[in-house]
Amino acid sequence: MYDERVFDLIRRTTPSARGELEITSVNNLYIAERALEFSFVHGAWTDAGTFESWMEANALLLANNNQVLSHDGAAAPDDVPFAAGPRPTGATA
């Protein structure tokens, strides 16, 4: 989950060799600011880079009541955001 600064950070990036803006560049800016956290979803993985895979990722989270799973498959504590992956420090789920 990205915070309200994400679009400012996107404007600071330059297109990659493929001619596209890369989310990794944005993540690296958050890392440089020491403002990036992440969570793990165990048991399933999907790249949410296409509409179809984004739908799959959402279906996985909905099947788990929008909760990230802990290493043993149980729901993680409430303070873990529902969206897995990078999130800026202080961002709300």
Backbone as CSV, one residue per row, in Angstrom:
resi,resn,N_x,N_y,N_z,CA_x,CA_y,CA_z,C_x,C_y,C_z
1,MET,0.858,-1.150,0.000,0.000,0.000,0.000,0.913,1.225,0.000
2,TYR,0.739,2.085,-0.953,1.578,3.279,-1.056,0.879,4.472,-0.418
3,ASP,1.681,5.389,0.105,1.115,6.567,0.755,0.911,7.692,-0.257
4,GLU,0.529,8.855,0.250,0.200,9.980,-0.618,1.404,10.546,-1.367
5,ARG,2.623,10.162,-1.000,3.824,10.658,-1.681,4.152,9.898,-2.959
6,VAL,3.483,8.802,-3.222,3.878,7.922,-4.314,3.921,8.646,-5.658
7,PHE,2.968,9.526,-5.932,2.956,10.184,-7.242,4.090,11.198,-7.368
8,ASP,4.463,11.837,-6.264,5.635,12.716,-6.290,6.893,11.904,-6.583
9,LEU,6.982,10.722,-5.984,8.146,9.867,-6.221,8.156,9.340,-7.651
10,ILE,7.001,9.014,-8.172,6.929,8.556,-9.572,7.459,9.643,-10.505
11,ARG,7.105,10.892,-10.234,7.585,11.995,-11.070,9.103,12.151,-10.999
12,ARG,9.734,11.635,-9.947,11.192,11.714,-9.814,11.910,10.589,-10.550
13,THR,11.182,9.613,-11.065,11.815,8.488,-11.761,11.943,8.804,-13.246
14,THR,12.792,8.043,-13.896,12.945,8.165,-15.341,12.613,6.816,-15.975
15,PRO,12.176,6.817,-17.219,11.846,5.550,-17.870,13.053,4.609,-17.925
16,SER,12.767,3.332,-17.826,13.798,2.296,-17.897,14.237,2.095,-19.342
17,ALA,15.135,1.139,-19.534,15.591,0.797,-20.886,14.421,0.336,-21.756
18,ARG,13.353,-0.177,-21.106,12.164,-0.607,-21.842,11.259,0.571,-22.177
19,GLY,11.631,1.773,-21.695,10.823,2.952,-21.954,9.628,3.082,-21.028
20,GLU,9.646,2.345,-19.901,8.523,2.362,-18.961,8.978,2.855,-17.602
21,LEU,8.048,3.448,-16.871,8.314,3.775,-15.477,8.193,2.481,-14.683
22,GLU,9.149,2.217,-13.831,9.203,0.951,-13.100,8.869,1.164,-11.635
23,ILE,7.990,0.346,-11.087,7.630,0.448,-9.680,8.846,0.170,-8.796
24,THR,9.789,-0.605,-9.296,11.019,-0.858,-8.535,11.773,0.441,-8.287
25,SER,11.750,1.345,-9.246,12.402,2.643,-9.056,11.751,3.416,-7.913
26,VAL,10.427,3.367,-7.843,9.703,4.030,-6.758,10.052,3.364,-5.425
27,ASN,10.044,2.036,-5.407,10.400,1.315,-4.179,11.811,1.684,-3.731
28,ASN,12.731,1.806,-4.682,14.110,2.170,-4.336,14.189,3.570,-3.730
29,LEU,13.327,4.497,-4.176,13.293,5.824,-3.568,12.802,5.750,-2.130
30,TYR,11.778,4.925,-1.882,11.318,4.722,-0.503,12.435,4.097,0.345
31,ILE,13.161,3.147,-0.227,14.270,2.520,0.504,15.331,3.553,0.837
32,ALA,15.671,4.400,-0.115,16.684,5.437,0.109,16.273,6.377,1.243
33,GLU,14.963,6.569,1.409,14.445,7.416,2.485,14.219,6.628,3.780
34,ARG,14.595,5.332,3.761,14.364,4.447,4.904,12.886,4.443,5.290
35,ALA,12.029,4.398,4.289,10.591,4.501,4.501,9.834,3.372,3.802
36,LEU,10.406,2.169,3.798,9.749,1.048,3.141,9.650,-0.119,4.099
37,GLU,8.479,-0.725,4.152,8.239,-1.940,4.920,7.606,-2.952,3.975
38,PHE,7.517,-4.190,4.416,6.873,-5.200,3.585,6.267,-6.270,4.478
39,SER,5.406,-7.079,3.882,4.798,-8.223,4.554,4.891,-9.411,3.618
40,PHE,4.816,-10.598,4.179,4.827,-11.812,3.383,3.459,-12.471,3.419
41,VAL,3.037,-12.985,2.288,1.863,-13.847,2.223,2.401,-15.238,1.952
42,HIS,2.191,-16.142,2.872,2.702,-17.501,2.722,1.645,-18.403,2.105
43,GLY,2.096,-19.327,1.295,1.205,-20.314,0.720,0.758,-20.000,-0.699
44,ALA,0.872,-18.757,-1.116,0.469,-18.391,-2.467,1.245,-17.150,-2.876
45,TRP,1.481,-17.036,-4.166,2.175,-15.866,-4.693,1.614,-15.572,-6.055
46,THR,1.458,-14.311,-6.336,1.078,-13.896,-7.675,1.679,-12.530,-7.948
47,ASP,2.034,-12.284,-9.168,2.508,-10.979,-9.599,1.277,-10.180,-9.988
48,ALA,1.046,-9.058,-9.344,-0.138,-8.255,-9.636,0.143,-7.235,-10.738
49,GLY,0.960,-7.614,-11.715,1.340,-6.702,-12.782,0.381,-6.651,-13.959
50,THR,-0.591,-7.526,-14.001,-1.608,-7.487,-15.051,-2.974,-7.450,-14.384
51,PHE,-3.988,-7.068,-15.130,-5.323,-7.037,-14.557,-5.723,-8.420,-14.050
52,GLU,-5.414,-9.448,-14.830,-5.786,-10.807,-14.444,-5.070,-11.244,-13.156
53,SER,-3.766,-10.956,-13.069,-3.040,-11.370,-11.868,-3.417,-10.504,-10.670
54,TRP,-3.788,-9.254,-10.908,-4.277,-8.402,-9.821,-5.567,-8.980,-9.259
55,MET,-6.456,-9.439,-10.143,-7.702,-10.074,-9.706,-7.397,-11.345,-8.905
56,GLU,-6.410,-12.119,-9.353,-6.017,-13.334,-8.632,-5.495,-12.986,-7.237
57,ALA,-4.658,-11.957,-7.154,-4.121,-11.532,-5.857,-5.248,-11.095,-4.932
58,ASN,-6.204,-10.354,-5.454,-7.341,-9.932,-4.633,-8.186,-11.116,-4.194
59,ALA,-8.372,-12.086,-5.084,-9.137,-13.281,-4.714,-8.446,-14.038,-3.585
60,LEU,-7.112,-14.122,-3.630,-6.373,-14.793,-2.559,-6.574,-14.076,-1.225
61,LEU,-6.502,-12.751,-1.246,-6.697,-11.995,-0.012,-8.136,-12.091,0.478
62,LEU,-9.099,-12.032,-0.433,-10.497,-12.156,-0.026,-10.773,-13.529,0.578
63,ALA,-10.150,-14.564,0.027,-10.331,-15.910,0.564,-9.798,-16.018,1.992
64,ASN,-8.869,-15.129,2.344,-8.293,-15.114,3.689,-8.833,-13.945,4.514
65,ASN,-10.035,-13.485,4.155,-10.679,-12.408,4.901,-9.808,-11.150,4.939
66,ASN,-9.129,-10.868,3.822,-8.254,-9.694,3.685,-7.139,-9.649,4.718
67,GLN,-6.637,-10.792,5.118,-5.561,-10.820,6.093,-4.352,-11.533,5.508
68,VAL,-3.187,-10.973,5.784,-1.934,-11.619,5.421,-1.794,-12.854,6.299
69,LEU,-1.265,-13.929,5.759,-1.081,-15.151,6.536,0.285,-15.175,7.190
70,SER,0.341,-15.717,8.387,1.621,-15.888,9.069,2.311,-17.121,8.500
71,HIS,3.507,-17.411,8.999,4.279,-18.542,8.473,3.584,-19.878,8.670
72,ASP,2.678,-19.974,9.659,2.010,-21.254,9.906,0.630,-21.332,9.249
73,GLY,0.289,-20.306,8.446,-0.983,-20.309,7.742,-2.101,-19.637,8.510
74,ALA,-1.854,-19.243,9.758,-2.868,-18.553,10.542,-2.890,-17.075,10.148
75,ALA,-3.996,-16.430,10.423,-4.081,-14.995,10.128,-3.084,-14.241,10.989
76,ALA,-2.469,-13.256,10.384,-1.496,-12.428,11.091,-2.229,-11.434,11.995
77,PRO,-1.527,-10.801,12.924,-2.163,-9.822,13.801,-2.803,-8.688,13.014
78,ASP,-3.754,-8.018,13.651,-4.498,-6.948,12.983,-3.629,-5.790,12.531
79,ASP,-2.452,-5.612,13.128,-1.626,-4.480,12.736,-0.874,-4.716,11.438
80,VAL,-0.985,-5.904,10.863,-0.380,-6.182,9.566,-1.384,-5.778,8.495
81,PRO,-0.986,-4.972,7.519,-1.938,-4.514,6.506,-2.427,-5.662,5.637
82,PHE,-3.601,-5.478,5.036,-4.171,-6.540,4.225,-3.430,-6.734,2.925
83,ALA,-2.733,-5.742,2.440,-2.018,-5.852,1.168,-0.592,-6.278,1.419
84,ALA,-0.191,-7.331,0.795,1.184,-7.782,0.930,2.068,-6.986,-0.010
85,GLY,3.348,-6.984,0.273,4.285,-6.305,-0.591,4.754,-5.011,0.015
86,PRO,5.523,-4.228,-0.733,6.103,-3.014,-0.166,5.037,-2.024,0.254
87,ARG,5.288,-1.328,1.330,4.440,-0.214,1.716,5.304,0.803,2.436
88,PRO,5.071,2.069,2.203,5.845,3.083,2.884,5.605,3.025,4.383
89,THR,6.624,3.300,5.152,6.496,3.351,6.596,5.402,4.350,6.943
90,GLY,4.503,3.933,7.807,3.433,4.826,8.235,2.211,4.796,7.349
91,ALA,2.249,4.072,6.225,1.076,3.985,5.363,0.024,3.154,6.053
92,THR,-1.224,3.480,5.833,-2.312,2.717,6.423,-2.892,1.791,5.397
93,ALA,-3.387,0.670,5.872,-3.964,-0.328,4.967,-5.375,0.045,4.605
